[in-house]
Amino acid sequence: MHLVDVTMFWSGESGGVQRYLRAKNAHLAHHPSIRHTIVVPGRLTADPPQVPGIPLPFSAGYRLPRNRAAVQRVLRTLRPDVIEAGDPYQFAWAALRTGDELGVPVTAFYHSDLPELAARAFGEYGRRAASSYVKRLYRRFNLVFAPSRHVAQGLADLGIDRIALQPLGVDTQLFHPAKRDSAWRAAHGIAADATMLLYVGRYAAEKNLAVLTEAVSRLGHPYVLVTVGSGPHVPIGPRVIALPYEADMTSLAQAYASADAFVHAGDQETFGLAVLEALASGVPVIGCSRGGVAELVDEEVGATVARCAAAEFVSAIEAVCRRDRAVLSAAARERAMGYDWQSVLQSLDARYLALGEHRLVTAYASQRAA
C-alpha cells in the first residue's frame, strides 16, 4: 500500500508537523506492507518530492504551492492508495480532488486550530468564518485524525463525524534525562546556580511569550528563561536568553534535559509536542490548562495555570521548583513513555491498512456488481 502525505507545513525551521512526518517516514521505511512518500511545496528536484512553491512571508520558511493543479499532477503520478493532508489549505483540496479521481481514501491530520487562530487575528467574526470553512472542508475526508480530545470535541461540535483520536509521539531514546549536560548550560552563559526555565517552539504571537518574559522578570534571581526557536516575535528581557532554531536534534535534546523546568504559555495547542519532548527528557512542565497541553500535564508531572498570565506562572513555577525534582522527573519520563513513537505509529499503521483494505473490498464489490 502506498501512503502519500501532503503538507505545506514543511521548512528548514518547521517543528511539530515535520517531526511527525519524519518519524512516520522512518518507521514505515521498515514496514512490509506500507510504502510512504511525503510531498511538500518547494523545488521540483528534491527529496521529498516537491511541487512548485512560493515563499510565504514571515513564516519561518513555509511555502505555498503555486496552484492546486500542480499538486494534483504530482499525486496522480505517485498513484497513492491512501492520501493524508497535513494542512487545511490548497494541499487539502488537491488531495480531496485527487482522491475522487483515483477512487482512493483521503485522510487529514488536524494539526492547526484554524478557528482559534482566526479569532486571535480577527475576533469573533474570524472565528465564525474559519469554523464554517473547517466544517466545509473536513466533512469531505474519509477520516480526520485529532491529536487530542480537545480537538476531537471541537471538530465534533462543528458536525464532523469521521474523527479518530490519534496523539502524536516522541523519540524517547533521543529525548532522555541522561542528556542533561552542565557543559551545554555553561556554553550558553547559564550560571551553575541558575534555575533554568526552557521554552522551545515558534516565536509567534499565539505562544504568548511576553507572559513568560514578564514571569521570569518577576521571579528574579536565580531564574533565567532560555528560549529556542524562530519567528517574528523574539522574546527579550534582562533574564532571557533567546537562542535560534536548533536543527541538531542531539543539541536540542541536551537543551531539554539541561533545563530545570519547561514553560509554555500558549493556549491554542492542538497537542503540545514540545511539552511531550520535555517530559521525555525528565523535565517538569508548567503550562496553560487549555487545549492539548492540559491533557499531557497535571500535578504529577508539573502544573497548569487556569489563566495564562505572568502572576499565575510565577506562583506555579515557584511551587514546582520547590518540589522533589527526582520524583517529578521520574513521573514526567513515565508519562512520556506512553507516547513513544513506536507504539503511536503502530496504531496509525492499523488505521491506514484498514482504509486500504476497505477501498479494495469496495472496488471489488463494484466490479462484481458491474
C-alpha positions in Angstrom: 0.0 0.0 0.0 1.3 3.4 -0.9 0.6 6.2 1.6 1.3 9.8 0.5 1.4 12.7 2.9 1.0 16.2 1.5 1.5 19.4 3.5 2.7 23.0 3.3 3.9 22.8 7.0 7.4 22.0 6.0 10.5 24.2 6.1 14.1 24.2 7.3 12.8 25.5 10.6 9.4 23.9 11.0 8.7 21.8 14.1 5.9 19.5 15.1 4.4 18.5 11.7 7.8 17.9 10.2 8.8 15.8 13.3 5.6 13.7 12.9 6.2 13.1 9.2 9.9 12.3 9.6 9.1 9.9 12.4 6.4 8.2 10.3 8.6 8.0 7.3 11.5 6.4 9.2 9.1 3.9 10.8 7.4 3.0 7.5 10.8 2.5 5.8 10.9 -0.9 7.5 7.2 -1.8 7.2 6.5 -4.8 5.0 3.1 -3.6 3.7 3.2 0.3 3.5 5.3 2.5 1.3 5.4 6.1 2.3 6.0 9.4 0.4 5.9 13.0 1.6 5.1 15.8 -0.9 5.8 19.4 0.1 6.0 22.8 -1.8 9.4 23.9 -2.9 11.9 23.0 -5.6 11.0 20.3 -8.2 14.3 18.4 -7.8 14.4 17.4 -4.1 13.7 14.8 -1.6 10.9 14.6 -0.5 9.1 15.1 -3.8 8.1 18.7 -4.1 5.7 20.9 -6.2 6.4 24.4 -7.3 6.0 26.8 -4.3 6.4 30.4 -3.5 7.8 31.7 -0.1 5.2 32.8 2.5 6.5 36.0 4.2 7.2 36.0 7.9 6.5 32.2 8.2 9.9 30.7 9.0 10.4 29.3 5.5 6.9 27.9 4.7 5.9 27.9 1.0 2.6 27.9 -0.7 2.0 25.7 -3.8 1.8 27.8 -6.9 -1.5 26.2 -7.8 -3.7 23.2 -7.0 -3.3 21.6 -10.4 0.4 21.1 -9.9 -0.2 19.2 -6.6 -2.8 17.0 -8.3 -0.4 16.2 -11.1 2.3 15.0 -8.7 -0.2 13.0 -6.7 -1.6 11.3 -9.8 2.0 10.3 -10.8 2.6 8.8 -7.4 -0.5 6.6 -7.6 -1.3 6.6 -3.9 -3.6 4.1 -2.2 -4.2 6.5 0.7 -3.6 10.2 0.9 -3.2 12.3 4.1 -3.5 16.1 4.1 -1.5 17.9 6.8 -2.8 21.4 6.3 -6.2 23.0 5.6 -5.2 24.9 2.5 -4.5 24.1 -1.2 -2.9 20.8 -0.5 -6.0 19.6 1.3 -8.3 20.5 -1.6 -5.9 19.0 -4.1 -5.8 15.8 -2.0 -9.6 15.5 -2.0 -9.8 16.1 -5.7 -7.2 13.5 -6.5 -8.8 11.1 -4.1 -12.0 11.4 -6.1 -10.3 11.0 -9.4 -8.3 7.9 -8.3 -11.0 6.4 -6.1 -8.8 6.3 -3.0 -9.5 7.3 0.6 -8.2 10.7 1.8 -7.5 11.4 5.4 -6.5 14.6 7.2 -4.5 15.3 10.3 -5.8 18.4 12.1 -2.6 20.0 13.2 -3.7 23.6 13.5 -6.7 25.0 15.2 -7.8 27.4 12.5 -10.9 29.0 14.2 -8.7 29.9 17.3 -6.0 31.4 15.1 -8.6 33.4 13.2 -10.3 34.6 16.4 -6.9 35.9 17.6 -6.4 37.9 14.4 -10.0 39.0 13.6 -12.1 38.4 16.6 -15.4 36.6 16.7 -16.1 37.3 13.0 -12.9 35.5 12.1 -13.8 32.6 14.4 -17.2 32.1 12.7 -15.8 32.4 9.2 -12.9 29.9 9.9 -15.3 27.5 11.7 -17.6 27.5 8.6 -14.5 26.8 6.4 -13.3 24.0 8.6 -16.7 22.4 8.6 -17.0 22.6 4.8 -13.5 21.2 4.2 -13.1 18.4 6.9 -16.5 16.8 6.4 -15.2 15.7 3.0 -12.4 13.5 4.3 -12.8 9.8 4.9 -11.2 10.2 8.3 -9.9 13.1 10.3 -7.1 12.5 12.9 -7.4 14.6 16.0 -4.3 14.7 18.2 -6.2 15.5 21.5 -9.6 15.1 23.0 -10.0 18.8 23.0 -9.5 18.9 19.2 -11.8 15.9 18.6 -14.6 17.6 20.6 -14.1 20.9 18.7 -14.4 19.1 15.3 -17.4 17.1 16.5 -19.1 20.4 17.6 -18.8 21.5 14.0 -20.7 18.5 12.8 -17.6 16.5 11.6 -18.3 12.8 12.5 -15.5 10.7 11.0 -12.9 11.5 13.7 -10.1 9.3 15.1 -8.3 10.3 18.3 -4.6 10.0 17.3 -2.0 11.6 19.6 1.5 12.4 18.4 4.6 10.8 19.8 8.1 11.3 20.9 11.5 9.7 20.4 12.1 8.5 24.0 15.7 7.4 23.1 16.7 10.8 21.8 14.9 12.9 24.4 16.2 11.4 27.6 17.2 12.6 31.1 20.7 11.3 30.6 21.3 14.1 28.0 21.5 16.6 30.8 24.8 18.5 30.3 26.4 21.1 32.5 28.7 22.0 29.6 25.7 22.9 27.5 24.5 25.2 30.1 27.9 26.8 30.6 28.4 27.2 26.8 25.2 29.3 26.7 26.0 31.6 29.6 23.8 29.9 32.2 25.3 30.1 35.7 25.8 26.8 37.6 23.4 28.0 40.3 20.7 29.3 37.9 17.2 27.8 37.7 16.8 27.4 34.0 13.3 27.6 32.5 13.1 26.5 28.9 10.7 27.2 26.1 11.1 25.5 22.7 8.9 26.5 19.7 8.0 29.2 17.3 8.4 32.8 18.3 4.8 33.6 17.4 2.1 35.8 18.8 -0.1 32.9 19.8 2.6 31.4 22.0 2.2 34.3 24.5 6.0 34.6 25.1 5.5 38.0 26.7 3.8 36.2 29.6 6.9 34.1 30.1 9.4 37.1 29.9 7.3 39.0 32.4 7.1 36.0 34.7 10.9 35.4 34.8 11.4 39.2 35.4 9.2 39.0 38.4 10.9 35.9 39.7 14.3 37.4 39.5 17.4 35.6 40.7 18.2 32.7 40.3 15.7 32.2 37.5 16.6 32.5 33.8 14.4 31.9 30.7 16.1 30.2 27.8 14.1 30.0 24.5 14.9 28.0 21.4 13.0 28.8 18.2 12.5 31.2 15.3 9.8 33.6 14.2 9.0 37.3 14.2 8.3 37.7 18.0 11.7 37.1 19.5 11.5 37.3 23.3 13.6 39.9 25.0 14.3 40.7 28.6 17.1 41.1 31.2 16.7 37.4 32.3 16.1 36.0 28.9 18.5 34.1 26.6 16.9 33.8 23.2 18.6 31.1 21.0 17.8 30.5 17.3 16.1 27.4 15.9 18.2 24.3 16.6 18.3 21.9 13.7 20.7 19.5 15.5 18.4 17.1 17.4 21.2 15.9 19.8 21.9 19.5 20.8 18.1 20.2 21.2 17.8 17.1 23.4 20.7 18.4 25.6 18.8 21.7 25.9 15.7 20.0 27.1 17.4 17.7 29.6 19.6 20.5 31.0 16.5 22.6 32.0 15.1 22.7 35.5 11.6 23.2 34.2 9.8 23.7 30.8 7.3 26.6 30.5 4.7 27.0 27.8 2.2 29.9 27.8 0.5 29.0 24.5 -3.3 28.5 24.9 -4.1 27.2 21.4 -2.1 24.0 21.2 -3.8 21.1 19.5 -1.3 18.7 21.1 1.9 20.1 22.6 4.8 18.1 21.0 7.5 20.3 22.7 5.8 19.6 26.1 6.0 15.9 25.4 9.7 16.2 24.5 10.3 17.9 27.8 8.5 15.2 29.7 10.5 12.5 27.9 13.7 14.4 29.0 12.5 14.1 32.6 11.7 17.8 32.9 8.6 19.0 34.8 6.3 21.3 32.8 4.3 24.4 33.7 1.7 25.3 31.0 -1.8 26.7 30.4 -4.7 24.4 31.3 -6.1 24.6 27.8 -6.0 22.6 24.6 -3.7 19.6 24.2 -1.3 20.8 26.9 -3.9 20.2 29.6 -4.2 16.6 28.5 -0.4 16.0 28.9 0.3 17.9 32.1 -1.1 17.6 35.6 0.3 17.8 39.2 2.2 14.6 38.9 4.5 16.0 36.2 4.3 19.7 36.8 1.5 22.2 36.9 -1.1 24.0 34.8 -2.5 27.5 35.3 -6.1 28.4 34.7 -5.3 31.9 33.5 -2.3 32.3 31.1 -0.9 35.4 32.9 2.5 36.2 34.4 1.4 36.2 38.0 -0.1 32.7 37.6 3.1 31.4 36.1 5.2 32.9 38.8 3.3 31.1 41.5 3.2 27.8 39.6 6.9 27.9 38.7 7.9 28.6 42.3 5.7 25.8 43.6 7.0 23.2 41.1 10.7 24.2 41.7 10.2 23.6 45.4 9.1 20.0 44.9 11.2 16.9 44.8 12.9 17.1 41.4 13.7 13.3 41.3 10.1 12.4 41.8 8.8 14.9 39.2 11.5 13.7 36.7 10.5 10.1 37.1 6.8 10.8 36.7 7.5 13.0 33.6 9.5 10.3 32.0 6.9 7.6 32.7 4.2 9.9 31.2 6.1 10.3 28.0 6.9 6.6 27.6 3.2 6.0 26.9 3.6 8.2 23.8 6.7 6.6 22.3 6.6 6.9 18.5 6.8 3.1 18.0 3.5 2.5 19.8 1.8 5.6 18.4 2.8 4.8 14.9 1.7 1.2 15.1 -1.8 2.3 15.8 -1.6 4.6 12.8 -0.4 1.7 10.6 -3.6 -0.3 11.5 -5.8 2.7 10.5 -4.1 3.1 7.1 -4.3 -0.6 6.4 -7.9 -0.7 7.3 -8.6 2.2 4.9 -6.7 0.5 2.1 -8.5 -2.8 2.7 -11.9 -1.1 2.7 -11.1 0.5 -0.6 -10.1 -2.8 -2.2 -13.2 -4.5 -0.9 -15.4 -1.7 -2.2 -13.7 -1.7 -5.6 -14.1 -5.5 -5.9 -17.8 -5.3 -5.0 -18.3 -2.6 -7.6 -16.6 -4.7 -10.3 -18.8 -7.7 -9.3 -21.9 -5.6 -9.5 -20.9 -4.2 -12.9 
